[in-house]
Amino acid sequence: MSDGGGAPPPRLNRRQLLRTGAVAAGGVALGVAAREATVAEAASPAAPAIVPFRGVHQAGVATSPQAYAAFVAYDLRGGVDREALVRLMRIWTDDIERLSQGRPGLSDTEPELALAKARLTVTLGLGPGVFDAARLPDRKPSWLAPLPAFGIDRLEEQWSGGDLLLQVCADDELTVSHAVRVLTKEARTFTSVRWVQRGFRQSSPTAGAGGSTRNLMGQVDGTRNPDADTESSLFWIGDRSQQWFGPQPSWLTGGTSLVVRRIAMELDTWDELDRTGREQAVGRRLDNGAPLTGMREKDEPDLEALNDLGLEVIEPFAHIRRARSDDPRERFLRRPYNYDEAPPKGQLSSSGLVFATYQADVDKQYVPIQRRLDELDLLNKWTTPIGSAVFAVPPGCQRGEFLAQSLLG
Protein backbone atom coordinates (compact mmCIF):
# COMPACT_ATOMS: atom_id res chain seq x y z
CA MET A 1 0.00 0.00 0.00
CA SER A 2 1.17 3.52 -0.70
CA ASP A 3 1.95 6.05 2.01
CA GLY A 4 -0.65 8.70 1.29
CA GLY A 5 -0.33 10.21 4.77
CA GLY A 6 -3.24 11.33 6.89
CA ALA A 7 -6.85 10.26 7.02
CA PRO A 8 -8.90 10.28 3.81
CA PRO A 9 -11.05 13.33 3.16
CA PRO A 10 -14.65 13.23 4.43
CA ARG A 11 -17.25 11.56 2.24
CA LEU A 12 -18.80 13.56 -0.60
CA ASN A 13 -22.18 15.08 0.11
CA ARG A 14 -23.90 13.38 -2.83
CA ARG A 15 -22.73 9.99 -1.63
CA GLN A 16 -23.84 10.71 1.90
CA LEU A 17 -27.28 11.51 0.54
CA LEU A 18 -27.24 8.37 -1.58
CA ARG A 19 -26.46 6.13 1.37
CA THR A 20 -29.19 7.63 3.54
CA GLY A 21 -31.78 7.43 0.79
CA ALA A 22 -32.29 11.18 0.70
CA VAL A 23 -31.31 11.50 -2.94
CA ALA A 24 -34.60 9.98 -4.01
CA ALA A 25 -36.45 12.91 -2.49
CA GLY A 26 -33.96 15.65 -3.20
CA GLY A 27 -33.14 17.95 -6.03
CA VAL A 28 -30.07 15.93 -6.92
CA ALA A 29 -32.27 13.01 -7.94
CA LEU A 30 -34.49 15.25 -10.00
CA GLY A 31 -31.49 16.67 -11.79
CA VAL A 32 -30.06 13.25 -12.49
CA ALA A 33 -33.42 11.92 -13.70
CA ALA A 34 -33.85 14.86 -16.04
CA ARG A 35 -30.36 14.40 -17.43
CA GLU A 36 -30.95 10.67 -17.93
CA ALA A 37 -34.18 11.38 -19.80
CA THR A 38 -32.38 13.82 -22.08
CA VAL A 39 -29.52 11.42 -22.69
CA ALA A 40 -31.89 8.51 -23.34
CA GLU A 41 -33.46 10.37 -26.26
CA ALA A 42 -30.23 9.84 -28.18
CA ALA A 43 -30.04 6.12 -27.46
CA SER A 44 -30.26 3.65 -30.31
CA PRO A 45 -33.48 1.59 -30.30
CA ALA A 46 -31.40 -1.56 -30.90
CA ALA A 47 -29.49 -1.41 -27.64
CA PRO A 48 -26.73 -3.98 -26.98
CA ALA A 49 -27.31 -6.71 -24.43
CA ILE A 50 -26.97 -5.94 -20.74
CA VAL A 51 -25.03 -8.30 -18.48
CA PRO A 52 -26.83 -8.33 -15.11
CA PHE A 53 -24.75 -6.78 -12.36
CA ARG A 54 -26.60 -8.24 -9.37
CA GLY A 55 -26.39 -11.93 -8.55
CA VAL A 56 -24.77 -14.71 -6.54
CA HIS A 57 -21.50 -14.26 -8.46
CA GLN A 58 -19.84 -11.19 -9.88
CA ALA A 59 -20.22 -10.68 -13.61
CA GLY A 60 -17.11 -10.82 -15.80
CA VAL A 61 -15.87 -14.23 -14.67
CA ALA A 62 -18.09 -16.86 -16.29
CA THR A 63 -19.43 -14.20 -18.66
CA SER A 64 -18.66 -14.93 -22.31
CA PRO A 65 -15.51 -12.82 -22.85
CA GLN A 66 -15.97 -9.40 -24.39
CA ALA A 67 -13.71 -7.94 -27.06
CA TYR A 68 -11.95 -5.34 -24.89
CA ALA A 69 -10.67 -5.19 -21.33
CA ALA A 70 -8.83 -2.92 -18.94
CA PHE A 71 -7.30 -4.24 -15.74
CA VAL A 72 -6.77 -1.37 -13.29
CA ALA A 73 -4.89 -1.93 -10.03
CA TYR A 74 -5.07 0.62 -7.22
CA ASP A 75 -3.07 1.32 -4.07
CA LEU A 76 -4.97 2.46 -0.99
CA ARG A 77 -4.03 5.88 0.32
CA GLY A 78 -2.68 6.23 3.82
CA GLY A 79 -5.39 6.39 6.46
CA VAL A 80 -7.98 4.40 4.53
CA ASP A 81 -9.63 2.03 7.00
CA ARG A 82 -12.56 -0.37 7.04
CA GLU A 83 -15.14 2.41 7.21
CA ALA A 84 -13.54 4.20 4.26
CA LEU A 85 -13.45 0.96 2.29
CA VAL A 86 -17.17 0.50 2.88
CA ARG A 87 -17.80 4.00 1.52
CA LEU A 88 -15.72 3.25 -1.56
CA MET A 89 -17.51 -0.06 -2.14
CA ARG A 90 -20.89 1.68 -1.93
CA ILE A 91 -19.77 4.27 -4.45
CA TRP A 92 -18.40 1.70 -6.88
CA THR A 93 -21.42 -0.58 -6.48
CA ASP A 94 -23.80 2.22 -7.38
CA ASP A 95 -21.78 3.41 -10.37
CA ILE A 96 -21.03 -0.07 -11.74
CA GLU A 97 -24.71 -1.00 -11.64
CA ARG A 98 -25.69 2.18 -13.44
CA LEU A 99 -22.96 1.95 -16.08
CA SER A 100 -23.72 -1.70 -16.83
CA GLN A 101 -27.30 -0.65 -17.62
CA GLY A 102 -26.22 2.13 -19.95
CA ARG A 103 -26.94 4.87 -17.41
CA PRO A 104 -24.39 7.50 -16.37
CA GLY A 105 -22.94 7.61 -12.90
CA LEU A 106 -24.40 10.26 -10.62
CA SER A 107 -21.40 12.55 -11.13
CA ASP A 108 -20.67 11.47 -14.71
CA THR A 109 -19.40 14.50 -16.62
CA GLU A 110 -19.76 12.73 -20.00
CA PRO A 111 -23.15 11.01 -19.63
CA GLU A 112 -23.54 10.39 -23.35
CA LEU A 113 -20.58 7.99 -23.23
CA ALA A 114 -22.51 5.72 -20.87
CA LEU A 115 -25.20 4.89 -23.45
CA ALA A 116 -23.33 2.09 -25.21
CA LYS A 117 -23.86 -0.77 -22.76
CA ALA A 118 -21.88 -3.19 -24.93
CA ARG A 119 -22.12 -6.04 -22.38
CA LEU A 120 -20.11 -4.00 -19.88
CA THR A 121 -18.95 -5.89 -16.79
CA VAL A 122 -16.79 -4.67 -13.92
CA THR A 123 -15.25 -7.28 -11.62
CA LEU A 124 -13.74 -6.35 -8.26
CA GLY A 125 -10.63 -7.97 -6.82
CA LEU A 126 -9.15 -7.47 -3.35
CA GLY A 127 -5.40 -7.57 -2.76
CA PRO A 128 -3.61 -8.39 0.51
CA GLY A 129 -3.45 -4.72 1.51
CA VAL A 130 -7.22 -4.52 1.92
CA PHE A 131 -7.10 -6.93 4.84
CA ASP A 132 -4.38 -4.91 6.53
CA ALA A 133 -6.24 -1.63 6.05
CA ALA A 134 -9.51 -3.10 7.32
CA ARG A 135 -7.72 -4.85 10.19
CA LEU A 136 -9.14 -8.20 9.12
CA PRO A 137 -5.98 -10.31 8.69
CA ASP A 138 -7.73 -13.45 9.95
CA ARG A 139 -10.17 -13.30 7.03
CA LYS A 140 -7.48 -13.31 4.36
CA PRO A 141 -7.38 -16.58 2.38
CA SER A 142 -4.10 -18.47 2.66
CA TRP A 143 -3.40 -18.23 -1.08
CA LEU A 144 -3.75 -14.43 -1.22
CA ALA A 145 -0.07 -13.54 -1.53
CA PRO A 146 2.46 -12.99 -4.31
CA LEU A 147 3.07 -16.12 -6.36
CA PRO A 148 6.24 -18.10 -5.65
CA ALA A 149 9.30 -16.99 -7.59
CA PHE A 150 9.66 -18.79 -10.92
CA GLY A 151 12.88 -19.04 -12.88
CA ILE A 152 11.33 -17.60 -16.03
CA ASP A 153 9.99 -14.49 -14.27
CA ARG A 154 11.41 -11.06 -15.00
CA LEU A 155 8.82 -9.17 -13.01
CA GLU A 156 8.55 -5.39 -13.16
CA GLU A 157 6.94 -3.43 -10.33
CA GLN A 158 5.00 -1.31 -12.83
CA TRP A 159 2.90 -4.39 -13.73
CA SER A 160 2.73 -6.16 -10.35
CA GLY A 161 0.83 -6.10 -7.07
CA GLY A 162 -2.03 -3.88 -5.99
CA ASP A 163 -4.50 -3.43 -3.13
CA LEU A 164 -7.60 -3.35 -5.33
CA LEU A 165 -8.34 -4.36 -8.90
CA LEU A 166 -11.13 -3.58 -11.34
CA GLN A 167 -11.43 -5.78 -14.43
CA VAL A 168 -13.50 -3.72 -16.88
CA CYS A 169 -14.71 -5.53 -20.01
CA ALA A 170 -17.05 -4.62 -22.88
CA ASP A 171 -17.53 -5.10 -26.61
CA ASP A 172 -16.89 -1.39 -27.20
CA GLU A 173 -13.49 0.09 -26.34
CA LEU A 174 -15.01 3.50 -25.68
CA THR A 175 -17.35 1.95 -23.12
CA VAL A 176 -14.38 0.39 -21.34
CA SER A 177 -12.42 3.65 -21.28
CA HIS A 178 -15.37 5.65 -20.03
CA ALA A 179 -16.14 3.20 -17.23
CA VAL A 180 -12.49 3.16 -16.14
CA ARG A 181 -12.40 6.95 -15.97
CA VAL A 182 -15.66 7.26 -14.05
CA LEU A 183 -14.72 4.62 -11.48
CA THR A 184 -11.17 5.89 -11.07
CA LYS A 185 -12.32 9.47 -10.53
CA GLU A 186 -14.80 8.30 -7.91
CA ALA A 187 -12.04 6.49 -6.03
CA ARG A 188 -9.35 9.17 -6.09
CA THR A 189 -9.85 10.25 -2.46
CA PHE A 190 -9.29 6.64 -1.38
CA THR A 191 -6.80 5.29 -3.93
CA SER A 192 -4.08 6.01 -6.44
CA VAL A 193 -3.64 4.11 -9.68
CA ARG A 194 -0.84 1.54 -9.51
CA TRP A 195 -1.03 0.16 -13.04
CA VAL A 196 -3.37 -0.18 -16.00
CA GLN A 197 -3.23 -3.00 -18.53
CA ARG A 198 -5.47 -2.87 -21.58
CA GLY A 199 -6.16 -5.74 -23.93
CA PHE A 200 -8.25 -7.06 -26.77
CA ARG A 201 -9.38 -10.42 -28.07
CA GLN A 202 -11.74 -11.95 -30.56
CA SER A 203 -15.26 -11.43 -29.32
CA SER A 204 -17.54 -14.44 -28.97
CA PRO A 205 -19.29 -13.98 -32.35
CA THR A 206 -15.91 -13.78 -34.08
CA ALA A 207 -14.25 -16.59 -32.16
CA GLY A 208 -17.21 -18.96 -32.54
CA ALA A 209 -19.40 -20.89 -30.15
CA GLY A 210 -16.54 -22.92 -28.70
CA GLY A 211 -15.23 -20.00 -26.68
CA SER A 212 -11.63 -20.36 -27.85
CA THR A 213 -9.71 -17.43 -29.28
CA ARG A 214 -6.26 -16.81 -30.77
CA ASN A 215 -3.33 -14.99 -29.24
CA LEU A 216 -0.79 -12.93 -31.18
CA MET A 217 1.43 -15.98 -31.70
CA GLY A 218 -1.41 -17.46 -33.73
CA GLN A 219 -2.23 -20.16 -31.19
CA VAL A 220 -5.74 -21.22 -30.31
CA ASP A 221 -6.26 -20.41 -26.63
CA GLY A 222 -8.93 -21.53 -24.18
CA THR A 223 -9.41 -25.11 -25.43
CA ARG A 224 -9.52 -26.80 -22.02
CA ASN A 225 -11.43 -24.17 -20.10
CA PRO A 226 -13.80 -25.63 -17.50
CA ASP A 227 -17.44 -25.78 -18.54
CA ALA A 228 -19.30 -23.05 -16.66
CA ASP A 229 -22.35 -25.29 -16.20
CA THR A 230 -20.77 -28.59 -15.16
CA GLU A 231 -17.29 -27.70 -13.87
CA SER A 232 -17.83 -24.38 -12.14
CA SER A 233 -16.47 -25.75 -8.85
CA LEU A 234 -13.03 -25.38 -10.39
CA PHE A 235 -13.39 -21.62 -10.09
CA TRP A 236 -16.42 -20.69 -7.96
CA ILE A 237 -15.85 -21.19 -4.23
CA GLY A 238 -18.58 -23.22 -2.56
CA ASP A 239 -19.35 -26.54 -0.89
CA ARG A 240 -18.06 -28.65 -3.79
CA SER A 241 -14.85 -26.68 -4.31
CA GLN A 242 -14.07 -26.84 -0.59
CA GLN A 243 -14.46 -30.62 -0.68
CA TRP A 244 -11.75 -30.62 -3.35
CA PHE A 245 -9.42 -27.92 -2.11
CA GLY A 246 -10.13 -27.51 1.58
CA PRO A 247 -11.94 -24.85 3.63
CA GLN A 248 -12.03 -21.21 2.59
CA PRO A 249 -13.17 -18.13 4.53
CA SER A 250 -16.97 -18.11 4.67
CA TRP A 251 -17.21 -14.61 3.20
CA LEU A 252 -15.70 -15.94 -0.06
CA THR A 253 -18.56 -18.34 -0.79
CA GLY A 254 -19.73 -17.44 -4.28
CA GLY A 255 -16.41 -15.75 -5.03
CA THR A 256 -13.17 -16.89 -6.61
CA SER A 257 -9.50 -15.94 -6.98
CA LEU A 258 -7.87 -14.01 -9.81
CA VAL A 259 -4.28 -14.24 -11.03
CA VAL A 260 -3.15 -11.58 -13.51
CA ARG A 261 0.14 -12.22 -15.28
CA ARG A 262 1.57 -9.92 -17.95
CA ILE A 263 3.44 -12.14 -20.42
CA ALA A 264 5.68 -10.52 -23.00
CA MET A 265 5.97 -12.33 -26.34
CA GLU A 266 9.13 -12.33 -28.42
CA LEU A 267 7.27 -12.18 -31.72
CA ASP A 268 10.31 -10.99 -33.64
CA THR A 269 12.12 -14.28 -33.00
CA TRP A 270 8.93 -16.38 -33.07
CA ASP A 271 8.53 -15.22 -36.67
CA GLU A 272 11.82 -16.96 -37.50
CA LEU A 273 10.50 -20.38 -36.45
CA ASP A 274 8.91 -22.49 -39.17
CA ARG A 275 5.38 -23.82 -38.86
CA THR A 276 6.47 -27.32 -37.86
CA GLY A 277 8.66 -25.93 -35.09
CA ARG A 278 5.82 -23.78 -33.78
CA GLU A 279 3.44 -26.72 -33.66
CA GLN A 280 6.00 -28.88 -31.88
CA ALA A 281 6.58 -26.17 -29.28
CA VAL A 282 2.87 -25.97 -28.55
CA GLY A 283 1.88 -29.59 -29.20
CA ARG A 284 -1.10 -28.48 -31.29
CA ARG A 285 -1.83 -27.73 -34.91
CA LEU A 286 -1.94 -24.04 -35.66
CA ASP A 287 -4.78 -24.23 -38.18
CA ASN A 288 -7.48 -25.57 -35.88
CA GLY A 289 -5.88 -26.06 -32.46
CA ALA A 290 -6.12 -29.86 -32.58
CA PRO A 291 -3.44 -31.80 -30.66
CA LEU A 292 -0.76 -33.25 -32.93
CA THR A 293 -2.29 -36.67 -32.27
CA GLY A 294 -5.85 -35.58 -33.15
CA MET A 295 -7.99 -33.95 -35.81
CA ARG A 296 -10.20 -31.52 -33.88
CA GLU A 297 -9.54 -28.90 -31.22
CA LYS A 298 -11.39 -30.73 -28.45
CA ASP A 299 -9.74 -34.12 -29.12
CA GLU A 300 -7.85 -35.51 -26.14
CA PRO A 301 -4.09 -35.59 -26.83
CA ASP A 302 -2.44 -39.00 -26.86
CA LEU A 303 0.68 -38.36 -24.80
CA GLU A 304 1.88 -41.95 -25.37
CA ALA A 305 1.75 -41.83 -29.19
CA LEU A 306 5.03 -42.46 -31.06
CA ASN A 307 6.00 -41.56 -34.61
CA ASP A 308 7.67 -43.84 -37.18
CA LEU A 309 11.05 -43.25 -35.55
CA GLY A 310 9.76 -44.32 -32.15
CA LEU A 311 9.82 -40.77 -30.79
CA GLU A 312 6.98 -39.10 -28.95
CA VAL A 313 4.64 -37.24 -31.29
CA ILE A 314 4.01 -34.64 -28.59
CA GLU A 315 7.47 -33.69 -27.35
CA PRO A 316 8.38 -33.74 -23.63
CA PHE A 317 8.89 -29.97 -23.78
CA ALA A 318 5.62 -29.19 -25.61
CA HIS A 319 3.39 -26.68 -23.86
CA ILE A 320 0.34 -28.95 -24.02
CA ARG A 321 2.19 -31.75 -22.20
CA ARG A 322 3.68 -29.50 -19.50
CA ALA A 323 0.33 -27.84 -18.78
CA ARG A 324 -1.58 -31.11 -18.32
CA SER A 325 -1.96 -33.08 -15.12
CA ASP A 326 -3.35 -36.42 -14.02
CA ASP A 327 -5.11 -34.51 -11.25
CA PRO A 328 -8.47 -33.29 -12.67
CA ARG A 329 -8.49 -30.46 -10.12
CA GLU A 330 -5.45 -28.79 -11.71
CA ARG A 331 -7.41 -26.70 -14.18
CA PHE A 332 -8.61 -23.12 -14.09
CA LEU A 333 -10.71 -20.69 -16.08
CA ARG A 334 -8.57 -18.68 -18.50
CA ARG A 335 -9.75 -15.25 -19.65
CA PRO A 336 -6.72 -13.79 -21.44
CA TYR A 337 -6.45 -10.60 -23.47
CA ASN A 338 -3.80 -9.63 -26.02
CA TYR A 339 -1.83 -6.41 -25.80
CA ASP A 340 0.07 -4.72 -28.62
CA GLU A 341 1.82 -1.49 -27.75
CA ALA A 342 4.39 0.86 -29.22
CA PRO A 343 7.72 -1.01 -29.42
CA PRO A 344 10.95 0.24 -27.86
CA LYS A 345 13.47 1.80 -30.20
CA GLY A 346 15.13 -0.83 -32.38
CA GLN A 347 12.39 -3.45 -31.94
CA LEU A 348 9.49 -4.37 -34.20
CA SER A 349 6.89 -5.11 -31.55
CA SER A 350 5.92 -4.95 -27.89
CA SER A 351 3.18 -7.52 -27.62
CA GLY A 352 1.93 -10.22 -25.33
CA LEU A 353 -0.87 -11.42 -23.09
CA VAL A 354 -2.64 -10.07 -20.07
CA PHE A 355 -3.16 -13.61 -18.81
CA ALA A 356 -6.08 -13.62 -16.36
CA THR A 357 -7.14 -16.85 -14.68
CA TYR A 358 -9.86 -17.66 -12.19
CA GLN A 359 -9.59 -20.62 -9.84
CA ALA A 360 -10.94 -21.75 -6.46
CA ASP A 361 -7.46 -22.09 -4.93
CA VAL A 362 -4.34 -20.47 -6.37
CA ASP A 363 -1.90 -22.69 -4.48
CA LYS A 364 -3.55 -25.96 -5.46
CA GLN A 365 -4.52 -25.16 -9.05
CA TYR A 366 -2.45 -22.39 -10.59
CA VAL A 367 0.91 -22.89 -8.89
CA PRO A 368 1.42 -26.62 -9.73
CA ILE A 369 0.79 -25.97 -13.42
CA GLN A 370 3.05 -22.94 -13.48
CA ARG A 371 5.85 -24.91 -11.83
CA ARG A 372 5.72 -27.53 -14.59
CA LEU A 373 5.78 -24.84 -17.25
CA ASP A 374 8.67 -23.14 -15.47
CA GLU A 375 10.71 -26.35 -15.48
CA LEU A 376 10.43 -27.42 -19.12
CA ASP A 377 8.16 -25.54 -21.50
CA LEU A 378 9.73 -24.71 -24.84
CA LEU A 379 7.43 -21.71 -25.17
CA ASN A 380 9.48 -20.07 -22.42
CA LYS A 381 12.00 -19.25 -25.13
CA TRP A 382 9.50 -16.79 -26.63
CA THR A 383 7.46 -15.73 -23.57
CA THR A 384 8.51 -13.90 -20.41
CA PRO A 385 6.29 -13.03 -17.43
CA ILE A 386 6.93 -9.37 -16.58
CA GLY A 387 3.99 -8.71 -14.26
CA SER A 388 2.14 -10.66 -11.59
CA ALA A 389 -0.68 -10.03 -9.11
CA VAL A 390 -3.15 -12.11 -7.09
CA PHE A 391 -6.59 -10.99 -5.89
CA ALA A 392 -9.53 -12.41 -3.98
CA VAL A 393 -12.77 -11.87 -5.87
CA PRO A 394 -15.74 -11.47 -3.50
CA PRO A 395 -19.15 -12.93 -4.35
CA GLY A 396 -21.77 -10.93 -6.18
CA CYS A 397 -24.22 -8.67 -4.39
CA GLN A 398 -28.00 -8.80 -4.28
CA ARG A 399 -30.30 -5.79 -4.31
CA GLY A 400 -29.60 -3.54 -1.34
CA GLU A 401 -26.09 -4.93 -0.88
CA PHE A 402 -22.70 -3.57 -1.91
CA LEU A 403 -19.62 -5.27 -3.30
CA ALA A 404 -17.46 -7.03 -0.69
CA GLN A 405 -20.19 -6.63 1.93
CA SER A 406 -19.65 -10.22 3.05
CA LEU A 407 -16.15 -9.17 4.13
CA LEU A 408 -16.52 -5.53 5.17
CA GLY A 409 -20.17 -5.28 6.20
N, C-alpha and C positions, 0 to 999 in steps of 0.2 A: 504494500500500500504506500501511496505517496505521502509526504509530510506536508500537508496543506497548511497546518498551523491554525489553531483556534477552532472554536465551535462553528458549525455551519450557520449561515444566515437564517433568520426566522422564515417560516413557511410563507409562501406567497398568498395574498389575500384571496385570489380566485380559487386556489386549491383549498384553502380553509373553508370557504363557502361550499365548495363541492363536497367536502367530506362531511359537512354538517347538514347537507341537503338543502341549504338555503338558496342555492343557485336556481333551483326549479322555480322559486317564487320571486326571484330578484330580476333586476334589469339586465344583469349579465346574461341570464338565460334567454331573455327576449332578444337581446342583441345577437347572440349566437344563433338562435332559431331563425331570425330574419336573414342572417348571412347565409345559413345553410339553404334556406329556400331560394335565395338569389343564385347561389352557386349551383343548386340542383337543376335550375332551368337550362343550364348549359350541358347537362349530362347527356350522354348518348343513350337512346332507348335500349340499345342492345348492350347492356352492361356486362362486363366480365363476371365470372363466377366469384362468389365470396367464400372463403374458407372460414368456417365458424371459429371464433376466438374462444368462446366458453366451452368447457368440457372437462372430462376426467383427466385427459392428457393435454399438454400444450400442443398447439398446431406447429407445423414445421419440422416434425420428426418423421412420423409415418406418412405425412402429406406427400403426394406425388411431387417430385422435385420441380421447382420452378426454374425458369431460364436464367435468372440473375440472383446474386446474393451479395450481401455485405456482412462481414463478421466484424463487430466493433467491440473491442475490449476496453474497459474503463478501470481506472484506479480510484478508490475512495479518497476523498479529501480528509485531511486531519480533522478530528473531532466528530466525524460521522459515527453515530451510535445506532443502537437498535431502533429507537424512536425515529431517527432521521431516515433509516432504511425503510421503515414502514411508510413514511411520507412519500419517499421516492417510488416505492412499489405501487402505491395508490395512484400517483401521477401517471406512471407508465401504463398501468392497467387500463386506466381511463382512455389514454391517448391511443394505445394499441387497439383497443376495441373499436374506437371510432374510426381510425385509419383503415382497419381491415374491412370496414363496411363502406368505405368510400366517403367518409365524412371527415372534415378537418378537425384537428385538435382544437381545444378551446382557445388556445393562444396562437393558433396557426396563422402566420402572416402571409402565407401563399395558399389560401384555401382551395383555389382551383386545381392545384397539383394533387389534391387528395382524391379527386374524382375517379381516377383510373384505379379501380380496386385490384385488378390484375392478379388475383389469388394471393394477395399479400399475407404473409405470416411473419410474426416476430416471436422468436423463441428466446427465453431468458435462461442464462446460465449463471451459477454462483461459484466464484472462486474461493480459495481458502481464506482470503482476507475478510470475507463477509462474516465468517464465524468468529474471527478475532474481534472485529468491530462491534458485533452484536453481543459479544461475550457469551457465545454458545459453543465453546470448543467441543463439548461432549456430544453435540449433535452432528458433528462433521463426519461424513463417511470415511472409512479407513483408506479408501482408494483416492481420496481427493487430495492429491499432492503432485508435484512435478513427476513426470515419468522417469524411470531409471535411465541412467546415462547409457547410450548406445554408441558403439564404435563408429557408426556412419554419421552420427549427428555433427553438425557444425552450426549449432544454434546461435541465433542473434537475438539480443534482448528486445530489439524493435519489433519482433514478431512473436514474442513469448510472454507467458504469464497473464495476469489480470485478475482483478477482484470481481468484476462483473462482465458478462458478455451478452450482447444482443445479436442473434442471427436473424437478419432481415432478408426475406426472399420474396420475389414476385416475378411475374412474366413481363414486366415493363421496368426497364432500368431507371426511368424517371421516378416511378413509384418507389423503388428501393431508395434512391437518393433522397427523395423528399421525406420519407419515413425516418431515415437515419438522422437527417438534420433536425426534424421536429423533436425526436426523442432525445437527441444529444443536447439540444438547447434546454429542454425541460430538466435535464439532469445536471446542468453545469454548476449549480450551487452545491451539489453533493459529490460530483465526480470530475475527473479530467480524462481525456481520451488517451489511452495507452497505445493502441494500434488499431488500424483499419485494414482489412483485407477484403478486396472485392473479387468476384469471380463470375464466371458464366458457364453454361453447359447447354447441351441440347435439351429443349423442353420436351415434355412427355409426348405431345403430338409428333414432334420431329424424331425423337428417339424410338418411338413405337411402343406397343403395349407391354413389352417385356420389362420395361423399366431400366434397361441398360443404356449407357451412353458411351461416348468415346472421349478419351483425353487427348492432349496435344501430341502425344507420341503415336496416335492412331490406334491405340488399344481399346478394345471393348471393356468397359468397366461396369461393375455392379452385377455380374452374372450370378454370384452365389449369395446375394442379399437374402436375409430371412424374409419369409412371407409374412406380411403384416397381419394376416388373419389367423394363420396357424402356428407361427413361430415367434409371436410378439414377446414371449417371455425372455427371449434373448436380448431384448433391449428395454422393455417396460418393466419396472420394478413392481413386484407383487408377490402373492403367495407362491406361485409356481417358480418364479425366478429365484426366490429365497430358498426354495427346496434344492435348487441346483447350486446356487452360489453362496448360500449362507445368509444370515440375518442382515438387514439393512435398517438404518434409522426409520422409525415409523412415519416421519413426516415426508419421506421420499416415496411412499407408496403412490404409484401412478406417475412417477417421474423416471428419470434415466440419468446416464452420465454422458458427457460429450468430450471427446478428444479432438482438438484442432491441431493439425500438423501442416506447416507450410513446407512443401517439397519442391525444391528447385530441380528443373529438368535440363540436362545438357543436350539440348536439341541439335546444336551445331555438330557434335560428334555422333549423336544418334543417327543423323542423316547419312553418315559415312558407312553405316552398317547395312549390309544387304538384307533383303526380305527374309531369307532363310535364317540368318543370324538373329534377326529381331524375333522371329517366331520361336526359335530355340530359347532365347532369353526369357520369353514370357511363358512358353509352353502351350500357347494357343495360336490358332490361325488368325491372321490379321483381318481377313476378309469378312468373317462372320463370328469370330470369337470362339469357335469350337476348339476343344482340346486337340492336340496333335494326334490323339488316338481316336477322335470322334469325327462326326460330320456336322453336328448342330451345337449351338452355343450352350445349351443346357445339358448336353451329354456329360455323363460322369467320366472323368479322365481315368484311363487305365495306367496306373503308375507302375505296373509290373510288365507292361508290354515291351518287347525287344524288337529291334530292326533286324535286317538280314545279316548284319555283322555281329549280332548278339549284344548290341549296346542298347541301353534304355532309350526308348523313343522320346520320353520326357526326361530331360537331363536332370541330374541331381541338383544343379544350381538353378533350374528354371523357377521362375516366380510362382507359378501355379503349384509346384510341389512344395516349396518352402512355406507357402501360406496355408497349406492344408494340414489338418490334424485328424487323428483317429478319435479325438474327443469331440462329440457333436456340439458341446457347449462353446467351443472356441470359434465362434462366429460373431459378427456384429453387423449392424446396419451402416452401410457406407452411404454418404451423401456428399460426394466431392464436387468441387467447382474448379474449373481451369482459371488460371490467371495468365495474362500476356501483357507485359509492361515495357516501357521504353528500355532498351538494352544499354548497359554501360558502354563507354567508349571502347571501340575495338572489337565488340561482340555483335553477333547478329540477332540475338534474342535474349529475353529475360522472362522465361515462361515456366510454368509448373502447375502444381495442384494445391488448392486449399483443401486438404484431405480431412473431412469431418466425419467422425464415426460416433454412433450411439450404441451403447452396450449397458447391460445391467451391472456389470462389475469390471472396472478397468483392469484390475490386477489379475483377474482370472480369465479374461477374454482377450483384451487388447495386448497386454504385455507378452504373453507366451508366443503369440503370432509374431509380434515385432522382434522378439529375440531370435526366432528362427530366420527371419528375413535379414537381420543384422549379421548373422553368422555366415550365411552362404546364399545370397540372392544376387544373381548376375546383374539384375537391374540396378543394383547399387552403383554400378559403374557410371550410370547416366542419371541417377537421382540422388539428391542430397537434402535431408531434412534441415531446414534453417530456422524453423519456428516450432514451438510446442506449447500447448496449454491444455489444462484439464478443468472441467467445470461440472458441478452437480446441477442437473436440470429439474427444478421442482415440478410437481404435478400441475395439471391445469386448474383453473378456478371456475367455480360456478357463479351464477348471478348473485351479486352482493358480496362476493369475495374479491380479494386482490392477489396478484401473483406472489408466490412464496409465503402466503399466509400460514400454511401448515408449519413453516419454520419460525416465522417472525411474529405471528399473530398471538 
